[in-house]
Amino acid sequence: MKLCIFAARKTQLSILMRTDSFALRHIGPKAENLQEMLDTIGAESIDQLIYETLPDDIRLDNPLNLPKAMSENQYAEHIKKLSEKNKVYKTYIGLGYHQAILPAVIQRNILENPGWYTAYTPYQAEIAQGRLEALLNFQTMVSDLTGMEIANASLLDESTAAAEAMALLHAVRDRKQKKADVNKFFVSQQTLPQTISLMETRANFLGIDMVVGDHEEFDFSEEYFGALVQYPGKFGQIFDYSEFVENCHKANIKTAFAADILSLVKLQAPGELGVDVVVGTTQRFGIPLGYGGPHAAFFATKEDYKRNLPGRIIGITKDLDGNNALRMALQTREQHIKRDKATSNICTAQVLLAVMAGMYAVYHGPKGLEYIANIVHASAVSLEEELKKLGFEQLNSAYFDTIHVKAKAAKLKEIAEKHEINFFYPDADSACISINETTTTDDLNAIVAVFAEFAEKKNSEVETLSESTAIPANLERKTEFLTHEVFNLYHSETELMRYIKKLERKDLSLNHSMISLGSCTMKLNAASEMLPLSNPQWGNLHPFVPVDQAEGYQTVLKELEHQLTEITGFSATSLQPNSGAQGEYAGLMVIRAYHEAQGEGHRNVCLIPSSAHGTNPASAVMAGMKVVVTKASENGNIDVDDLREKAIKYKDNLAALMVTYPSTHGVFESAIREVTNIIHENGGQVYMDGANMNAQVGLTNPGRIGADVCHLNLHKTFAIPHGGGGPGVGPICVAEQLKPFLPGNPVIKTGGDQAIGAISSAPWGSSLVCLISYGYIKMLGTGGLQKATEYAILNANYIKERLKGHYKTLYSGERGRAAHEMIIDCRPFKEQGIEVTDIAKRLIDYGFHAPTVSFPVAGTMMIEPTESESKPELDRFCEALISIRREIDECSTDEPNNVLKNAPHTIHMLTSDEWKLPYSREKAAYPLSHLHDNKFWPSVRRVDEAFGDRNLMCTCPPTEEYAEA
C-alpha cells in the first residue's frame, strides 16, 4: 500500500510546475501551448520542425558536453562563493581605471532597472525619447568638459576611441596631404600602454605609419598628419601642451588628446588649445571597474568633422506638430552604412554606461564635480607631502591625482600587498599612486604606513587635507561647464529618482512588450543573471591587479571560454572584443596573422555575400583586406557558382570568406559545407558571423559547418542586455590553427603564443557583463540551451504561419521553414501609398517596437521573436500586424491623411479639443481591445529626420526651447 501511495505522489510531482527549472522561466511557450503551435505550423513535433529546418549534414551527432543545469537559487549561491575568491584590495593603479562611487539612486533606477537595460538602440525615436535625452545630457557633459563643439553618444573604451581618432584624422587629411600620401601619426610615449597597443593593431592595415616617441622632442615634420598625447600622462605628469599644439597646427598636423574626464574639471579644456579631437573614458563618473568594463568612452571633435565622427550622435529635430524631439542624427554617416567605404566598423555604443555617467553629472552638477575633483587632488597633494616627510622623492612636477614616487618596486610591492594595497610599478625603481573618489584620509594614512614600513621610519598621519595645489596656474580651468538647467536641478535623490522615471516612461523596453528585431535577438535578460553585477566583489576589481587577486573572475572567464568553445565546436576562445563589430575585426586580424605565419601575408581578398551586414565589409577594410562581393541567388541564398568562380579567380590572394549562418535572410542554407570547402580548397579561411547563433546552439555549430573562426554576440544569443545600444561583448572562437594568434594585452598576458595586438583596452574586455552569459549557460545546461534554440525556431515559424495570407514571407528554407527569424515583404503596399516605415510607426500605437526595418532587403521587415516570448504575446503581435494589414487595405495614394501616415498617435492628440482626422480617436489609439488594459503612449509624434540633419544640434538646447515646445 505504501508503495502505491509513493508512486501516486511521484506521478503527481512529475506533472507539477518545476519551480527550480530556469529553462521553464526563460522559455516563453508553455507545454500546453505546444500542440496548438505545432498544429498551426503543420508539424507533428519539435523534432520534425527541426528536421525540416536544418540540413541533415550539419546536425550535431552528440549533445553539448556541459555540466548539468543549476537552479536559480543554486546559481546565486555558486556565483556568491566565486565572488568571495576575488581579493578586493585598495587599488591605486590608475592607467585609465579608477574606483568610483556609483550613487545608489542610479544603481537602483538605471543599472538594476529593466526599463533601461532591456531597451534597444533608439532607431525608433518616437519610443526612445527618454534614453535619447539621457544621451544628449552625456554629449553635453562631454562637450562642456572637453571644450569641443560636438561629441558622440559614447564609444567602446578609451583605447578604441583613440584609434578612432587616428582614423578620423587620417580621413580628414587635406587634398595636398592625401596626394602626397602623408601617412605618419605620432603618439606620445606618455600614452596608456593598452592604448598604444590597440592603436598599433589598427594602424598596421590602415596604411598608417604610427611613431611612438617623446612629444618634447617631436620634430613636427610634414610627413605627419596627426598626433595624440595623453592629458595627464600615464604616470600622472601634467604637461603644458599649448606650444606643442600650436607647432602642430603650423605644420598642418592635427592633434588629439586622450584626457582624464575628472581632471578636466580642474584642468584647462583641450578645446581652448585648438585641439581637433578629445577622447577618454567616463568610467570615473560612477561606473564600476568590473575587471575592465564595460565603460563608456567619449569622443569629441570639431563640427567640421561631424560627418566623419564614428559611432552615434544624438541630435534635436522636430516632430509632425513642430515640437522638439530627439533622434540619432546623420545616420548616413554611420560606418556600417558606408560598408567597404568605411574608415571604421563602429556601429554601436555603450549606451547604458553613458546614461549612468551622464546621470552622475546630472546628480552632482558642476559644484558636486568640483568638490569631488578638489578632494581627489587635495588627497594626492597631502599624500606627497607626507611621503616627502619620510624622505621619498616625488617625480611629477605637476599632477592632478597621480604621484610618481622613487622606491625599489619589488620591496614596496611586497609590503603593500601584505597590507592589501595595490600600486602601479612602471619600472624597478618607482611606483605610481593614483588617488580616486573613494579614497579617504584613513586610506591615505594606510598608504603612508606602507612607505614608513619600507623606510623603517615612524610616520605622522594625515588629519586634514592640504590646501596646496600641484596644478600650475596657467593650466587651471577658468571656463564654466555644465551650465544647462538639467545639471542644476536634480541634486536630491527624490528629484533625480523622479527625473529618471520621467525619462523611463517615454521608452518602450522589454518590460512592456516583445521587441522582435531581426538579427538582434531581444531575449529575456533574467534577473538572476543580472543581480551579481551589483556585487562590489565583482564591481570593484581593477583590470590590472595581479591575476592571483582575481581568482573568482579567472574561474568564471576561463569556464565561459570553455563553454563557448564547446558550443561553437572550436579549440579556443578570446573574450577580449567588447562588441560584435570588434569581434569581426579580431577574427579577421587573427586570419591575417595566420596567413603571415604561413608565409602568405599577401593573401588579402575577402569574399562577402551581398546580403551581409554592413559591418562585415567595414571590418574587412579595417583589417587591410580587399572586399569582393558575391552574388545572391533568386531565393536569397549564396550563389554558389558565383562564389566558386570568384574563389578560383582570387585563389592566389584569397584570405577569407565572411558568412552569416543561418543567413541574414533567416534561412539555413543547405550548401553551407560546400561553400566552406570551396574557400578551403582555394587557400582561404572561413569567418562565420555569429549574429544568428541563437538558431545554432545545441543543434549545429560553426565548427560543424566548416568555419575556422566566428564571433559571438553575447548581447544576443547569451542574454547580455542591449542596454539601449550597448554594452555588448563579441568574443571570438577559433579552430586549432588560429589559436596561437588570439589577441593579447601589454599589461596582463593574455592570448596566444603569437598574439596579435590588443583589440580592447582591458585584457578580458567587458568582464563584468560576462557574468551574465556565464549564468545563462550554467542555469540552462545542455538540455536547456538546445531547447531554447528549438523554441526560437518554433516561435519564428509560428509567426510565419500566423501571418500567411496577410504578408508574404520573402525567403524560406528548402522545406518551407524559416530559421529563428523571417522577412515579410511590405513593398507591395506602396500601391496604396504605404511605406514600410508607416507600418513601423503604426505598430507603436499597438504597443510594439517595430521589427528590423529595410534590412537586409529594402521595404521589408525582419522579425525575430526569440524563445522567451509566450504564445499569447506572439498572438498579440500577429493580431497587431494583421489589423494593420486591414488598415492598409483602407488606404490609397489619393488620401494620404490616414491612420498609418499619421502614426504614432500621442495622448496630446487624443485629448485635444479638436479632432480633424478622418477616423475615430478609438481607431487611432485603441485599434484592438486589449490596449485599453495596457497602453503605451509615445511622447512625440513622428520625427522629421531631414530637419534634424539640416539643423544639427547635439547638445542640450536652451531651456526656452523646451518652453516653446
C-alpha positions, 0 to 999 in steps of 0.5 A: 500500500505504501508503495502505491501511495509513493508512486501516486505522489511521484506521478503527481510531482512529475506533472507539477510546475518545476519551480527550480527549472530556469529553462521553464522561466526563460522559455516563453511557450508553455507545454500546453501551448505546444500542440496548438503551435505545432498544429498551426505550423503543420508539424507533428513535433519539435523534432520534425520542425527541426528536421525540416529546418536544418540540413541533415549534414550539419546536425550535431551527432552528440549533445553539448558536453556541459555540466548539468543545469543549476537552479536559480537559487543554486546559481546565486549561491555558486556565483556568491562563493566565486565572488568571495575568491576575488581579493578586493584590495585598495587599488591605486593603479590608475592607467585609465581605471579608477574606483568610483562611487556609483550613487545608489539612486542610479544603481537602483533606477538605471543599472538594476532597472529593466526599463533601461537595460532591456531597451534597444538602440533608439532607431525608433525615436518616437519610443526612445525619447527618454534614453535619447535625452539621457544621451544628449545630457552625456554629449553635453557633459562631454562637450562642456568638459572637453571644450569641443563643439560636438561629441558622440553618444559614447564609444567602446573604451578609451583605447578604441576611441583613440584609434578612432581618432587616428582614423578620423584624422587620417580621413580628414587629411587635406587634398595636398596631404592625401596626394602626397600620401602623408601617412605618419601619426605620432603618439606620445610615449606618455600614452596608456600602454593598452592604448598604444597597443590597440592603436598599433593593431589598427594602424598596421592595415590602415596604411598608417605609419604610427611613431611612438616617441617623446612629444618634447622632442617631436620634430613636427615634420610634414610627413605627419598628419596627426598626433595624440598625447595623453592629458595627464600622462600615464604616470600622472605628469601634467604637461603644458601642451599649448606650444606643442599644439600650436607647432602642430597646427603650423605644420598642418598636423592635427592633434588629439588628446586622450584626457582624464574626464575628472581632471578636466574639471580642474584642468584647462579644456583641450578645446581652448588649445585648438585641439581637433579631437578629445577622447577618454573614458567616463568610467570615473563618473560612477561606473564600476571597474568590473575587471575592465568594463564595460565603460563608456568612452567619449569622443569629441571633435570639431563640427567640421568633422561631424560627418566623419565622427564614428559611432552615434550622435544624438541630435534635436529635430522636430516632430509632425506638430513642430515640437522638439524631439530627439533622434540619432542624427546623420545616420548616413554617416554611420560606418556600417552604412558606408560598408567597404567605404568605411574608415571604421566598423563602429556601429554601436555604443555603450549606451547604458554606461553613458546614461549612468555617467551622464546621470552622475553629472546630472546628480552632482552638477558642476559644484558636486564635480568640483568638490569631488575633483578638489578632494581627489587632488587635495588627497594626492597633494597631502599624500606627497607631502607626507611621503616627502616627510619620510624622505621619498622623492616625488617625480611629477612636477605637476599632477592632478591625482597621480604621484610618481614616487622613487622606491625599489618596486619589488620591496614596496610591492611586497609590503603593500600587498601584505597590507592589501594595497595595490600600486602601479610599478612602471619600472624597478625603481618607482611606483605610481599612486593614483588617488580616486573618489573613494579614497579617504584620509584613513586610506591615505594614512594606510598608504603612508604606513606602507612607505614608513614600513619600507623606510623603517621610519615612524610616520605622522598621519594625515588629519586634514587635507592640504590646501596646496595645489600641484596644478600650475596656474596657467593650466587651471580651468577658468571656463564654466561647464555644465551650465544647462538647467538639467545639471542644476536641478536634480541634486536630491535623490527624490528629484533625480529618482523622479527625473529618471522615471520621467525619462523611463516612461517615454521608452518602450523596453522589454518590460512592456512588450516583445521587441522582435528585431531581426538579427538582434535577438531581444531575449529575456535578460533574467534577473538572476543573471543580472543581480551579481553585477551589483556585487562590489566583489565583482564591481570593484576589481581593477583590470590590472591587479595581479591575476592571483587577486582575481581568482573568482573572475579567472574561474568564471572567464576561463569556464565561459571560454570553455563553454563557448568553445564547446558550443561553437565546436572550436579549440579556443576562445578570446573574450577580449572584443567588447562588441560584435563589430570588434569581434569581426575585426579580431577574427579577421586580424587573427586570419591575417596573422595566420596567413603571415605565419604561413608565409602568405601575408599577401593573401588579402581578398575577402569574399562577402555575400551581398546580403551581409551586414554592413559591418562585415565589409567595414571590418574587412577594410579595417583589417587591410583586406580587399572586399569582393562581393558575391552574388545572391541567388533568386531565393536569397541564398549564396550563389554558389557558382558565383562564389566558386568562380570568384574563389578560383579567380582570387585563389592566389590572394584569397584570405577569407570568406565572411558568412552569416549562418543561418543567413541574414535572410533567416534561412539555413542554407543547405550548401553551407559545407560546400561553400566552406570547402570551396574557400578551403580548397582555394587557400582561404579561411572561413569567418562565420558571423555569429549574429544568428547563433541563437538558431545554432546552439545545441543543434549545429555549430560553426565548427560543424559547418566548416568555419575556422573562426566566428564571433559571438554576440553575447548581447544576443544569443547569451542574454547580455542586455542591449542596454539601449545600444550597448554594452555588448561583448563579441568574443571570438572562437577559433579552430586549432590553427588560429589559436596561437594568434588570439589577441593579447594585452601589454599589461596582463598576458593574455592570448596566444603564443603569437598574439596579435595586438590588443583589440580592447583596452582591458585584457578580458574586455567587458568582464563584468557583463560576462557574468551574465552569459556565464549564468545563462549557460550554467542555469540552462545546461545542455538540455536547456540551451538546445531547447531554447534554440528549438523554441526560437525556431518554433516561435519564428515559424509560428509567426510565419504561419500566423501571418500567411495570407496577410504578408508574404514571407520573402525567403524560406528554407528548402522545406518551407521553414524559416530559421529563428527569424523571417522577412515579410515583404511590405513593398507591395503596399506602396500601391496604396501609398504605404511605406514600410516605415508607416507600418513601423510607426503604426505598430507603436500605437499597438504597443510594439517596437517595430521589427528590423526595418529595410534590412537586409532587403529594402521595404521589408521587415525582419522579425525575430521573436526569440524563445522567451516570448509566450504564445499569447504575446506572439498572438498579440503581435500577429493580431497587431500586424494583421489589423494593420494589414486591414488598415492598409487595405483602407488606404490609397495614394489619393488620401494620404491623411490616414491612420498609418501616415499619421502614426504614432498617435500621442495622448496630446492628440487624443485629448485635444479639443479638436479632432480633424482626422478622418477616423475615430480617436478609438481607431487611432489609439485603441485599434484592438481591445486589449490596449485599453488594459495596457497602453503605451503612449509615445511622447512625440509624434513622428520625427522629421529626420531631414530637419534634424540633419539640416539643423544639427544640434547635439547638445542640450538646447536652451531651456526656452526651447523646451518652453516653446515646445 
